[in-house]
Amino acid sequence: MGFRDETLKLKGNRTHKVTNSLGSKSVWRWLKKNQWLDIGQPVTEKQVGLIIKSMNQILRDQLLEGKDVILPHRMGRLELRKYKASVRMEDDKIITNLPVDWNKTLKLWEEDEEARGAKKLVRRELREVFLVRYGKFPATYKNKGFYEFFPSKELKRELSARITNGEVDAFLIEKDVIH
């Protein structure tokens, strides 16, 4: 096992368990408890899972095309946006909003013990930084601060590949809007 594998803890299987979210089984139980609402007929747990999976795929495809996803019932929107990359000096420190290039950083740390000890980071060289965010401004529900959206690693990788190939673009926003 090499340095990269040890650092990223790639030995063995990773188990992921989401504990703070409703799954298809919870949705199915809720529908059953509430007399199937206006569906008209009972549906199986498997059918509920397939419906959720197909809807998530539709939302994913829209994001991968660079389109905003407007959520129903004024719940907000999922947006792909970009902002200009910046590098500046403040108090003899470099301040930047560029993302870390982890492949190059780990390679540097493997070759240079001093850089690893100082936790030096290698940043990606970009003119624009893209992000997927959950826009809460059109939403009308209470406690908006408790809701977040985190795109999956798979979605981020696919989106990054499409942006790199020039297939997807986004609206440019000002830096002050995101922070």
FIFIFI-16536 format. One record per residue: residue in one letter; x, y, z of N, C-alpha, C, O in turn. Coordinates in steps of 0.02 Angstrom, whole numbers, padded with zeros to 5 digits, always signed. Layout:
// FIFIFI-16536
AXYZXYZXYZXYZ
...
END
This chain:
// FIFIFI-16536
M+00043-00059+00000+00000+00000+00000+00045+00062+00000+00092+00067+00039
G+00030+00109-00044+00071+00168-00052+00049+00226-00006+00001+00221+00031
F+00087+00279-00011+00074+00339+00030+00004+00366+00019-00032+00381+00067
R-00017+00371-00044-00083+00398-00061-00138+00356-00030-00185+00383-00001
D-00133+00290-00037-00185+00245-00010-00189+00250+00066-00244+00249+00094
E-00131+00256+00099-00131+00262+00172-00161+00329+00193-00200+00332+00241
T-00142+00382+00159-00167+00448+00176-00242+00453+00166-00277+00482+00208
L-00266+00426+00111-00338+00429+00097-00377+00373+00131-00438+00369+00123
K-00342+00330+00168-00373+00275+00204-00415+00231+00158-00474+00217+00171
L-00383+00210+00103-00417+00169+00053-00415+00095+00069-00442+00055+00030
K-00384+00076+00124-00381+00005+00142-00449-00017+00169-00477+00015+00213
G-00475-00071+00141-00539-00098+00165-00598-00063+00135-00592-00015+00096
N-00657-00087+00153-00719-00059+00127-00742-00002+00171-00733-00002+00232
R-00773+00047+00140-00802+00103+00177-00877+00091+00183-00909+00070+00134
T-00903+00103+00241-00975+00095+00249-01004+00164+00262-00980+00203+00303
H-01057+00179+00226-01091+00243+00232-01161+00230+00258-01196+00185+00235
K-01180+00269+00307-01247+00262+00333-01275+00332+00345-01248+00370+00385
V-01329+00347+00311-01362+00412+00319-01414+00403+00374-01458+00360+00368
T-01409+00443+00427-01454+00435+00483-01503+00494+00490-01550+00490+00529
N-01491+00547+00454-01531+00607+00462-01576+00621+00402-01591+00679+00388
S-01597+00570+00367-01635+00580+00307-01689+00526+00301-01681+00471+00326
L-01742+00544+00267-01795+00495+00254-01776+00453+00193-01752+00480+00143
G-01788+00389+00197-01776+00346+00140-01842+00326+00108-01895+00348+00130
S-01838+00286+00056-01898+00266+00020-01944+00225+00065-02005+00228+00058
K-01915+00187+00111-01957+00147+00157-01997+00194+00203-02056+00180+00217
S-01967+00247+00227-02002+00296+00269-02058+00330+00230-02113+00341+00257
V-02045+00347+00167-02095+00378+00125-02153+00330+00113-02211+00350+00117
W-02137+00267+00100-02189+00217+00088-02233+00209+00151-02294+00205+00146
R-02201+00205+00209-02240+00199+00272-02285+00260+00282-02343+00253+00302
W-02259+00320+00267-02299+00381+00276-02359+00380+00228-02414+00397+00249
L-02347+00361+00165-02402+00357+00117-02455+00307+00140-02515+00321+00135
K-02434+00250+00164-02479+00198+00187-02520+00223+00247-02580+00212+00251
K-02487+00257+00293-02520+00284+00353-02572+00337+00334-02623+00343+00367
N-02558+00375+00282-02602+00430+00261-02648+00410+00204-02668+00451+00163
Q-02666+00347+00201-02716+00321+00155-02699+00336+00081-02744+00347+00041
W-02635+00335+00064-02610+00343-00004-02627+00410-00036-02620+00418-00097
L-02649+00458+00004-02665+00526-00019-02709+00523-00081-02763+00493-00080
D-02688+00555-00135-02729+00557-00197-02704+00508-00249-02722+00514-00308
I-02663+00460-00229-02635+00412-00278-02691+00368-00305-02690+00349-00363
G-02738+00351-00262-02795+00311-00284-02787+00237-00272-02837+00203-00263
Q-02726+00212-00270-02716+00141-00258-02651+00132-00220-02605+00173-00225
P-02647+00079-00181-02585+00065-00145-02526+00052-00193-02536+00023-00247
V-02467+00072-00172-02407+00057-00210-02360+00018-00165-02363+00023-00104
T-02317-00021-00196-02270-00061-00157-02210-00018-00137-02198+00035-00165
E-02174-00043-00089-02113-00008-00067-02063-00003-00125-02029+00048-00132
K-02059-00055-00165-02013-00055-00223-02033-00001-00273-01990+00032-00301
Q-02099+00007-00286-02122+00058-00333-02105+00128-00308-02084+00171-00347
V-02112+00139-00242-02094+00205-00214-02020+00217-00224-02000+00272-00243
G-01978+00166-00212-01906+00174-00223-01889+00189-00295-01846+00231-00308
L-01923+00156-00343-01911+00169-00414-01932+00240-00434-01899+00272-00474
I-01987+00263-00406-02011+00332-00420-01959+00382-00395-01941+00429-00431
I-01936+00373-00334-01886+00419-00305-01822+00417-00346-01793+00470-00361
K-01800+00357-00365-01738+00350-00404-01745+00384-00472-01698+00417-00494
S-01801+00376-00505-01810+00407-00571-01815+00483-00566-01789+00518-00610
M-01847+00508-00514-01850+00581-00505-01780+00610-00490-01762+00662-00517
N-01742+00575-00448-01674+00598-00435-01631+00598-00498-01589+00642-00507
Q-01642+00549-00542-01604+00546-00605-01623+00605-00650-01579+00634-00683
I-01686+00623-00651-01708+00681-00691-01676+00745-00665-01652+00786-00704
L-01675+00754-00598-01644+00813-00568-01569+00814-00583-01542+00867-00599
R-01537+00757-00578-01465+00751-00592-01450+00770-00665-01403+00807-00679
D-01491+00744-00711-01480+00760-00782-01488+00834-00796-01450+00862-00836
Q-01536+00866-00763-01544+00938-00773-01483+00977-00748-01460+01023-00782
L-01457+00958-00691-01397+00991-00665-01337+00980-00711-01297+01025-00722
L-01331+00919-00739-01275+00904-00783-01280+00942-00849-01230+00950-00884
E-01340+00964-00868-01348+01005-00927-01338+01079-00913-01342+01120-00958
G-01326+01096-00849-01315+01166-00830-01380+01203-00816-01379+01265-00809
K-01435+01168-00811-01500+01200-00798-01513+01204-00723-01489+01163-00685
D-01550+01256-00704-01572+01261-00634-01630+01212-00624-01671+01202-00668
V-01632+01183-00565-01686+01138-00546-01731+01176-00498-01712+01190-00442
I-01791+01192-00521-01838+01227-00479-01880+01175-00442-01916+01135-00472
L-01874+01177-00376-01909+01128-00334-01983+01148-00326-01998+01207-00323
P-02028+01100-00322-02099+01115-00318-02118+01147-00250-02080+01143-00202
H-02177+01177-00249-02205+01206-00188-02160+01259-00157-02156+01266-00096
R-02126+01297-00200-02083+01352-00178-02033+01330-00125-02024+01363-00074
M-02000+01274-00139-01949+01247-00093-01879+01271-00111-01831+01251-00078
G-01872+01313-00162-01807+01339-00181-01785+01310-00248-01825+01285-00287
R-01720+01315-00260-01693+01290-00323-01621+01267-00315-01585+01293-00273
L-01602+01219-00356-01533+01196-00359-01502+01231-00419-01529+01229-00474
E-01445+01262-00408-01415+01304-00460-01341+01287-00471-01306+01270-00424
L-01320+01292-00533-01249+01288-00550-01227+01360-00563-01254+01394-00607
R-01177+01383-00526-01153+01451-00532-01076+01450-00535-01044+01401-00517
K-01048+01505-00558-00976+01512-00560-00957+01581-00534-00997+01628-00538
Y-00896+01587-00509-00870+01651-00487-00797+01654-00505-00764+01603-00515
K-00771+01714-00510-00702+01724-00531-00654+01701-00477-00664+01714-00417
A-00601+01667-00498-00549+01646-00451-00508+01707-00431-00497+01752-00472
S-00486+01708-00369-00446+01765-00347-00390+01741-00301-00396+01693-00264
V-00334+01777-00307-00276+01766-00264-00252+01834-00242-00241+01878-00283
R-00245+01843-00175-00221+01907-00150-00179+01896-00087-00180+01842-00058
M-00142+01947-00067-00100+01944-00008-00132+01986+00048-00152+02043+00036
E-00135+01957+00108-00158+01993+00167-00114+01974+00224-00110+01915+00242
D-00080+02022+00254-00036+02010+00311+00015+01955+00296+00024+01909+00336
D+00047+01959+00239+00098+01911+00217+00071+01840+00210+00110+01792+00214
K+00007+01833+00200-00024+01767+00186-00060+01770+00120-00089+01821+00102
I-00058+01715+00084-00093+01711+00020-00165+01690+00035-00176+01638+00066
I-00213+01729+00012-00284+01714+00019-00312+01698-00050-00306+01739-00096
T-00342+01640-00058-00368+01620-00123-00433+01580-00114-00445+01550-00062
N-00473+01581-00166-00534+01540-00166-00528+01482-00216-00578+01451-00233
L-00467+01468-00237-00456+01412-00283-00461+01346-00246-00437+01341-00190
P-00491+01295-00277-00495+01230-00244-00428+01194-00243-00384+01208-00284
V-00420+01150-00195-00358+01111-00187-00356+01056-00240-00406+01022-00253
D-00298+01048-00271-00287+00991-00317-00256+00936-00274-00196+00934-00263
W-00299+00890-00251-00277+00839-00203-00228+00790-00233-00185+00764-00198
N-00233+00774-00297-00185+00728-00328-00115+00756-00325-00068+00721-00306
K-00106+00819-00345-00040+00851-00344-00016+00863-00272+00043+00857-00258
T-00063+00880-00227-00044+00892-00157-00017+00828-00126+00034+00829-00092
L-00052+00772-00136-00028+00708-00108+00038+00686-00138+00080+00657-00104
K+00048+00701-00202+00112+00684-00234+00168+00726-00203+00222+00700-00190
L+00154+00790-00191+00204+00834-00159+00219+00809-00089+00277+00805-00069
W+00168+00791-00051+00178+00767+00018+00218+00702+00020+00257+00690+00066
E+00208+00660-00031+00245+00597-00033+00319+00610-00046+00362+00575-00019
E+00334+00659-00088+00403+00673-00108+00438+00720-00059+00499+00717-00053
D+00401+00762-00023+00432+00813+00019+00403+00810+00090+00346+00830+00102
E+00443+00784+00135+00422+00776+00205+00407+00844+00238+00361+00850+00278
E+00447+00894+00221+00437+00961+00250+00370+00991+00228+00336+01023+00268
A+00352+00982+00165+00288+01008+00140+00230+00973+00174+00179+01005+00189
R+00237+00908+00186+00184+00871+00221+00177+00895+00293+00121+00904+00317
G+00233+00906+00326+00231+00930+00395+00200+00999+00400+00164+01014+00448
A+00213+01041+00351+00185+01109+00350+00115+01111+00319+00083+01163+00317
K+00092+01053+00295+00027+01046+00263+00018+01096+00205-00033+01131+00200
K+00070+01100+00163+00067+01142+00103+00017+01112+00054+00015+01051+00044
L-00024+01154+00024-00075+01132-00023-00059+01158-00093-00035+01214-00101
V-00073+01116-00143-00066+01137-00213-00136+01153-00238-00181+01112-00233
R-00145+01213-00263-00211+01235-00287-00217+01224-00362-00168+01225-00398
R-00279+01214-00384-00292+01208-00456-00286+01276-00488-00301+01327-00456
E-00263+01278-00550-00256+01341-00586-00318+01352-00629-00324+01323-00684
L-00363+01393-00605-00426+01406-00640-00439+01480-00644-00415+01519-00603
R-00477+01500-00694-00500+01569-00698-00568+01578-00664-00584+01631-00637
E-00607+01524-00666-00674+01525-00636-00684+01462-00594-00660+01408-00611
V-00719+01470-00540-00735+01415-00495-00810+01403-00498-00849+01449-00491
F-00829+01340-00509-00899+01322-00514-00923+01292-00448-00885+01261-00412
L-00987+01302-00433-01017+01270-00375-01090+01255-00388-01124+01290-00425
V-01114+01202-00357-01185+01185-00357-01210+01207-00289-01184+01188-00238
R-01262+01248-00289-01288+01273-00226-01363+01268-00223-01397+01264-00274
Y-01388+01269-00163-01460+01268-00151-01481+01340-00138-01464+01370-00087
G-01519+01368-00186-01544+01436-00180-01608+01438-00140-01659+01412-00162
K-01605+01467-00080-01663+01469-00036-01705+01532-00044-01760+01537-00016
F-01680+01580-00082-01714+01645-00086-01786+01641-00112-01827+01680-00089
P-01804+01597-00159-01875+01595-00180-01918+01553-00134-01979+01550-00142
A-01888+01520-00085-01925+01474-00041-01968+01512+00009-01950+01567+00031
T-02025+01482+00027-02071+01514+00074-02079+01476+00139-02119+01497+00181
Y-02043+01422+00150-02050+01383+00211-02010+01415+00268-01967+01458+00256
K-02023+01393+00329-01988+01420+00388-01923+01381+00399-01914+01326+00372
N-01880+01410+00438-01816+01378+00459-01772+01360+00399-01745+01305+00397
K-01766+01406+00351-01726+01393+00292-01653+01377+00308-01620+01342+00270
G-01628+01403+00363-01558+01393+00381-01540+01321+00397-01481+01304+00399
F-01590+01279+00408-01576+01209+00426-01572+01164+00365-01557+01104+00373
Y-01585+01189+00306-01585+01147+00246-01522+01160+00205-01501+01217+00196
E-01492+01106+00180-01433+01111+00139-01437+01060+00083-01478+01013+00086
F-01396+01069+00032-01391+01021-00022-01317+01006-00033-01277+01053-00042
F-01299+00943-00033-01231+00922-00047-01232+00875-00106-01258+00820-00101
P-01204+00896-00163-01203+00851-00221-01158+00791-00207-01109+00797-00170
S-01175+00735-00236-01135+00675-00226-01068+00681-00262-01059+00722-00307
K-01020+00641-00241-00954+00641-00272-00959+00624-00346-00925+00653-00388
E-01003+00576-00363-01013+00556-00432-01039+00614-00475-01015+00626-00530
L-01088+00651-00448-01116+00709-00484-01062+00762-00493-01057+00792-00547
K-01023+00776-00442-00971+00827-00447-00918+00808-00499-00895+00851-00537
R-00900+00744-00501-00850+00722-00550-00876+00728-00622-00841+00753-00666
E-00938+00707-00633-00968+00711-00699-00975+00784-00721-00961+00801-00778
L-00997+00826-00675-01005+00897-00689-00937+00929-00705-00932+00969-00752
S-00886+00911-00667-00819+00938-00678-00794+00918-00748-00764+00958-00782
A-00806+00855-00767-00784+00833-00833-00819+00872-00888-00788+00891-00938
R-00884+00883-00880-00921+00921-00931-00900+00994-00933-00897+01023-00988
I-00884+01023-00877-00860+01093-00876-00792+01097-00910-00780+01143-00949
T-00748+01050-00895-00682+01049-00925-00686+01041-01001-00647+01072-01037
N-00733+01001-01025-00742+00991-01097-00779+01048-01131-00786+01049-01192
G-00804+01096-01092-00839+01153-01120-00912+01139-01137-00943+01177-01174
E-00940+01084-01112-01009+01065-01127-01059+01103-01083-01117+01111-01102
V-01037+01127-01025-01081+01159-00977-01052+01226-00956-00991+01232-00947
D-01095+01276-00949-01074+01341-00923-01126+01363-00872-01180+01333-00866
A-01111+01415-00836-01157+01438-00784-01155+01514-00780-01113+01547-00810
F-01203+01542-00743-01205+01614-00731-01147+01634-00686-01130+01598-00639
L-01118+01691-00700-01065+01719-00660-01096+01759-00603-01138+01802-00615
I-01075+01745-00541-01100+01783-00484-01042+01820-00451-00984+01803-00462
E-01059+01869-00412-01008+01907-00376-00987+01868-00315-01027+01830-00287
K-00925+01877-00294-00899+01840-00237-00937+01853-00174-00946+01808-00133
D-00961+01914-00164-00996+01932-00102-01062+01894-00095-01086+01886-00039
V-01090+01871-00150-01155+01836-00148-01148+01768-00115-01195+01744-00083
I-01091+01735-00123-01084+01667-00098-01059+01663-00026-01070+01613+00007
H-01027+01714-00001-01000+01709+00067-01038+01752+00113-01023+01754+00172
END
